[in-house]
Amino acid sequence: MIVIKLKEVKLAYERRVGKRCTWAELALRIGIPKDTLVAMANRENYNTTLHKVNMICKAMKVGVAEVLEYRPGAERKKPAEKRSASKLKATRKRKPRA
């Protein structure tokens, strides 16, 4: 599985510039909404685009290898299958009419 190491990149950036920065400041600098950036940092299986990875690399002056990491064996968990309302209705047992 490919993991986005955004928290590590943020800490390295803060050490490099010599001051702390919030997710909101970082999002503004990168050009990505704050909620998206926080989701990328916190969700293990966040699926992003190479365009966003490129924006992060460019704004923080780091290489792709510093942002992304391949972790073998840590495969992505599949989300639980969601049933639509029509499927739920079809699976309910109906009482026969008398």
Number of C-alpha atoms within 10 A of each C-alpha: 13 16 19 25 17 20 15 13 19 19 13 15 18 14 11 9 9 9 9 12 13 11 17 15 12 19 18 13 13 20 14 15 13 17 12 13 19 15 14 19 19 14 11 16 16 15 12 11 8 10 9 14 17 16 15 24 18 13 14 17 10 15 13 15 11 14 20 15 13 11 10 8 7 11 10 12 8 7 6 6 6 7 9 8 8 8 10 9 11 9 8 8 7 8 6 5 4 3
